[in-house]
Amino acid sequence: MAKRLSKDDWIKAGFLALTEAGPKALKAEPLARRLETTKGSFYWHFDDVPAFHTAMMATWETRAFAEIVTLVDQQGTAVRKLRELVQIAAAGPPEDFGGIAAEPSIRAWARDNTDVARAVAQVDTKRMAYVQGLFEELGLRNPELTRVFYAAFVGMEELSTHDGITNGPALGTLVDLILALHEADG
C-alpha cells in the first residue's frame, strides 16, 4: 500500500531532490520513487509538473522572505533586526527543505527556467528593499551598501555548498563593519 503523503511532503521532497540531483529530478516519477509511493499521490496534490514547480516556488518565496521578516521584525531596534537577520540567513533553511544548498540550487534552476527566475528576482527585490529599510533606520542611505551586503550573502551561500563552512561568522563580521560605519557617522 502506498504512503499517504501531504502536499508539503511532496514539496519538501522536491527541494531535497533539487539540491541533490538538480531540476531534472523535479518530475512525478523520480519524486514518487524517492518517496516510495505512486505517481497517483503526486497527481492528487498537483495538476501537473508545472503546478508542482509553482507550488515549490510559492513555498520558497514565503519561507525565504515573509516568514523571515516576521521573525526579524520581533526584534526591537534596526541593529537587533540586522543581527537576527544575519543569524537566520547563516543558518539557512531546515535540512528537510534542502538546507544551505537550497537557495544556490534554486538560483541554478533559475538560469534555465523563466518562472523560477521571476520568483528569484521578486524575492531578491523584496529582500534588498527590506535590508535597505534597516540600513536607512541606521542612517545608512547608500543603496550600493545594500547590494554589497546582499551579494555577500548570496555568494557565501554558494561557497558554503562547496566548502561546508558556515556563513555566520563572516556575515557577522560584515554586519560589524556596517555598524561601524553607522557609529562613525553618528
C-alpha positions in Angstrom: 0.0 0.0 0.0 1.3 3.4 -0.9 2.1 6.0 1.7 -0.4 8.8 2.3 1.6 12.0 1.6 0.7 15.6 2.0 1.3 18.4 -0.5 4.1 19.6 1.9 5.7 16.2 1.9 6.0 16.4 -1.9 7.3 20.0 -1.8 10.0 19.0 0.8 11.0 16.1 -1.4 11.2 18.4 -4.3 13.7 20.7 -2.5 15.8 17.8 -1.4 15.7 16.3 -5.0 16.7 19.8 -6.4 19.7 20.1 -4.1 20.8 16.5 -4.7 20.1 16.0 -8.4 19.0 19.3 -9.9 15.8 20.3 -11.7 15.7 17.1 -13.8 14.6 15.3 -10.6 11.5 17.5 -10.2 9.2 15.2 -12.0 6.4 12.9 -10.7 8.2 9.6 -11.4 11.6 10.3 -9.8 9.9 12.0 -6.8 7.5 9.1 -6.4 10.4 6.7 -6.3 12.2 8.9 -3.8 9.1 8.9 -1.6 8.4 5.2 -2.2 4.9 5.8 -3.4 3.0 6.1 -6.6 2.6 8.9 -9.1 -1.1 9.0 -8.2 -0.3 10.7 -4.9 1.6 13.4 -6.8 -1.3 14.0 -9.1 -3.7 14.0 -6.2 -2.0 17.2 -5.0 -0.8 18.8 -8.2 -2.4 19.0 -11.7 0.9 18.6 -13.4 4.6 19.1 -13.0 4.5 22.8 -13.8 1.9 23.2 -11.0 4.3 21.4 -8.7 7.1 23.8 -9.6 4.8 26.7 -9.0 3.9 25.3 -5.5 7.6 24.8 -4.8 8.4 28.4 -5.7 5.4 29.8 -3.7 6.6 27.9 -0.7 10.2 29.1 -1.2 9.0 32.7 -1.5 7.1 32.5 1.7 9.8 30.8 3.6 12.7 32.9 2.2 11.0 36.2 2.8 7.7 36.6 4.7 8.5 34.1 7.4 11.9 35.5 8.0 10.7 39.1 8.1 8.1 38.1 10.7 10.8 36.7 12.9 13.2 39.6 12.4 10.5 42.2 13.0 10.0 40.9 16.5 13.4 42.4 17.4 13.4 46.0 18.8 16.0 48.1 17.0 17.4 48.1 13.5 20.7 46.8 14.9 19.0 43.9 16.6 16.9 43.2 13.5 20.0 43.2 11.3 21.8 40.8 13.7 18.8 38.5 13.8 18.5 38.5 10.0 22.2 37.5 9.7 21.7 34.6 12.1 18.7 33.3 10.2 20.4 33.8 6.9 23.5 32.0 8.1 21.5 29.0 9.4 19.7 28.5 6.0 16.6 26.6 5.5 15.9 23.4 7.5 17.5 20.3 6.2 14.2 18.8 5.1 13.8 21.8 2.8 17.3 21.3 1.2 19.3 23.0 3.9 22.0 25.5 3.0 22.2 24.1 -0.6 18.5 25.0 -1.4 19.0 28.6 -2.4 22.0 28.1 -4.6 20.1 25.2 -6.3 17.1 27.4 -6.9 19.4 30.1 -8.4 21.0 27.5 -10.7 17.5 26.3 -11.7 16.5 29.9 -12.4 19.2 30.1 -15.1 17.1 27.8 -17.3 13.6 28.4 -16.1 11.9 31.8 -16.6 9.2 31.2 -14.0 11.8 30.4 -11.4 14.0 33.3 -12.5 11.0 35.6 -12.0 10.4 34.2 -8.5 14.1 34.7 -7.6 14.0 38.2 -8.9 10.9 39.0 -6.8 12.5 37.6 -3.6 15.7 39.4 -4.3 13.9 42.7 -4.7 11.9 42.3 -1.5 14.9 41.2 0.5 17.0 44.1 -0.7 14.2 46.6 0.0 13.9 45.2 3.5 17.6 45.4 4.1 17.7 48.9 2.6 15.0 49.9 5.1 17.1 48.5 8.0 20.1 50.4 6.8 18.1 53.6 6.4 16.9 53.2 10.0 20.5 53.3 10.9 21.1 56.4 8.8 23.0 54.5 6.1 21.3 55.6 2.9 23.7 54.4 0.2 21.8 51.7 -1.8 25.2 50.3 -3.0 25.8 49.1 0.6 22.6 47.0 0.4 23.7 45.5 -2.9 27.2 44.7 -1.5 25.6 43.1 1.6 23.1 41.1 -0.3 25.7 39.9 -2.9 27.9 38.8 0.0 25.0 36.7 1.4 24.3 35.1 -2.0 27.9 34.4 -2.6 28.5 33.0 0.8 25.6 30.6 0.4 27.2 29.4 -2.8 30.6 28.9 -1.1 29.1 27.0 1.7 27.6 24.4 -0.6 31.1 23.7 -1.8 33.3 24.1 1.3 30.8 23.4 4.1 32.0 26.4 6.1 29.1 28.2 7.8 28.4 31.8 7.0 27.6 33.1 10.5 31.0 34.5 11.4 31.6 36.1 8.0 28.2 37.7 7.8 28.6 38.8 11.5 31.9 40.5 10.6 30.2 42.2 7.6 27.4 43.5 9.9 30.0 44.7 12.4 31.7 46.7 9.6 28.4 48.1 8.6 27.5 49.1 12.1 31.0 50.7 12.5 30.0 52.9 9.5 26.8 53.8 11.4 28.7 54.6 14.6 31.3 56.6 12.6 28.5 58.7 11.1 26.7 59.1 14.4 
